[in-house]
Amino acid sequence: MRAIILFDSKTAGGSTDKLIDSIGLELARTGAYVEKAKCKSTGDYSFVKDFDVVIMGAPIYYLIVSSQLLGALMQSNLKEYLAGKKVALFLTCGSPELMANLLYLPQLKMNLVDNTILAERIFAPDQISDPTVIAKYVLELSDAYQKESH
Ligand SMILES: Cc1cc2nc3c(=O)[nH]c(=O)nc-3n(C[C@H](O)[C@H](O)[C@H](O)COP(=O)(O)O)c2cc1C
């Protein structure tokens, strides 16, 4: 599996940066090739065509998914290159999971109605450095990928 993690965060070295490094390492352990790229809402996403799985994630700031990822989905050519791709989603936020599922995840999913979503997960602050939670997310993702590929 070739996977790219498209992410955004306003905090260099913050919780999202740490989380994507852990997700990337865990995924690489399963034999996947993993790269990461920080989103820009005006970016060129043609490189996405070289990957089998696109993992997208960001923090929530003031009730909204961090703006460069959301902007990339709405304004750039990212959606065009996501056509037919398998995706996985994650968010980091302080709100309870129920609220995040109702209010935050749909902000991403409304842009991905034609994609197969392999895994989705809200990471609470105390789960960002929890190897068990991260391993579970990666396992769900890679299991779903195997199933979809057969
Ligand atoms: C300015 C600011 C606004 C935030 N607003 C929300 C919010 O509306 N809802 C929420 O659940 N979490 C909110 N959070 C919590 C962040 O989503 C959470 O701490 C996240 O892990 C931060 O990621 P980062 O370290 O990569 O910036 C906010 C955090 C900050 C700093």
Ligand as a Chemical Component Dictionary entry (heavy atoms), coordinates in Angstrom:
data_LIG
# 
_chem_comp.id                   LIG 
_chem_comp.type                 NON-POLYMER 
_chem_comp.pdbx_formal_charge   0 
_chem_comp.three_letter_code    LIG 
# 
loop_
_chem_comp_atom.comp_id 
_chem_comp_atom.atom_id 
_chem_comp_atom.alt_atom_id 
_chem_comp_atom.type_symbol 
_chem_comp_atom.charge 
_chem_comp_atom.model_Cartn_x 
_chem_comp_atom.model_Cartn_y 
_chem_comp_atom.model_Cartn_z 
_chem_comp_atom.pdbx_ordinal 
LIG C1  C1  C 0 -7.442  28.256 19.194 1  
LIG C2  C2  C 0 -8.015  26.877 19.427 2  
LIG C3  C3  C 0 -9.358  26.625 19.167 3  
LIG C4  C4  C 0 -9.896  25.350 19.402 4  
LIG N1  N1  N 0 -11.221 25.121 19.125 5  
LIG C5  C5  C 0 -11.730 23.881 19.328 6  
LIG C6  C6  C 0 -13.105 23.607 19.048 7  
LIG O1  O1  O 0 -13.869 24.460 18.612 8  
LIG N2  N2  N 0 -13.575 22.350 19.264 9  
LIG C7  C7  C 0 -12.758 21.346 19.750 10 
LIG O2  O2  O 0 -13.231 20.238 19.919 11 
LIG N3  N3  N 0 -11.437 21.569 20.014 12 
LIG C8  C8  C 0 -10.916 22.807 19.822 13 
LIG N4  N4  N 0 -9.581  23.046 20.102 14 
LIG C9  C9  C 0 -8.740  21.933 20.561 15 
LIG C10 C10 C 0 -7.835  21.425 19.422 16 
LIG O3  O3  O 0 -8.610  20.937 18.344 17 
LIG C11 C11 C 0 -6.926  20.293 19.919 18 
LIG O4  O4  O 0 -6.191  20.734 21.035 19 
LIG C12 C12 C 0 -5.976  19.842 18.824 20 
LIG O5  O5  O 0 -5.373  18.637 19.236 21 
LIG C13 C13 C 0 -4.896  20.874 18.512 22 
LIG O6  O6  O 0 -4.041  20.390 17.499 23 
LIG P1  P1  P 0 -2.604  21.056 17.224 24 
LIG O7  O7  O 0 -1.743  20.808 18.459 25 
LIG O8  O8  O 0 -2.046  20.346 16.018 26 
LIG O9  O9  O 0 -2.850  22.528 16.976 27 
LIG C14 C14 C 0 -9.054  24.315 19.894 28 
LIG C15 C15 C 0 -7.699  24.588 20.153 29 
LIG C16 C16 C 0 -7.173  25.842 19.929 30 
LIG C17 C17 C 0 -5.721  26.099 20.218 31 
# 
loop_
_chem_comp_bond.comp_id 
_chem_comp_bond.atom_id_1 
_chem_comp_bond.atom_id_2 
_chem_comp_bond.value_order 
_chem_comp_bond.pdbx_ordinal 
LIG C1  C2  SING 1  
LIG C2  C3  SING 2  
LIG C2  C16 DOUB 3  
LIG C3  C4  DOUB 4  
LIG C4  N1  SING 5  
LIG C4  C14 SING 6  
LIG N1  C5  DOUB 7  
LIG C5  C6  SING 8  
LIG C5  C8  SING 9  
LIG C6  O1  DOUB 10 
LIG C6  N2  SING 11 
LIG N2  C7  SING 12 
LIG C7  O2  DOUB 13 
LIG C7  N3  SING 14 
LIG N3  C8  DOUB 15 
LIG C8  N4  SING 16 
LIG N4  C9  SING 17 
LIG N4  C14 SING 18 
LIG C9  C10 SING 19 
LIG C10 O3  SING 20 
LIG C10 C11 SING 21 
LIG C11 O4  SING 22 
LIG C11 C12 SING 23 
LIG C12 O5  SING 24 
LIG C12 C13 SING 25 
LIG C13 O6  SING 26 
LIG O6  P1  SING 27 
LIG P1  O7  DOUB 28 
LIG P1  O8  SING 29 
LIG P1  O9  SING 30 
LIG C14 C15 DOUB 31 
LIG C15 C16 SING 32 
LIG C16 C17 SING 33 
# 
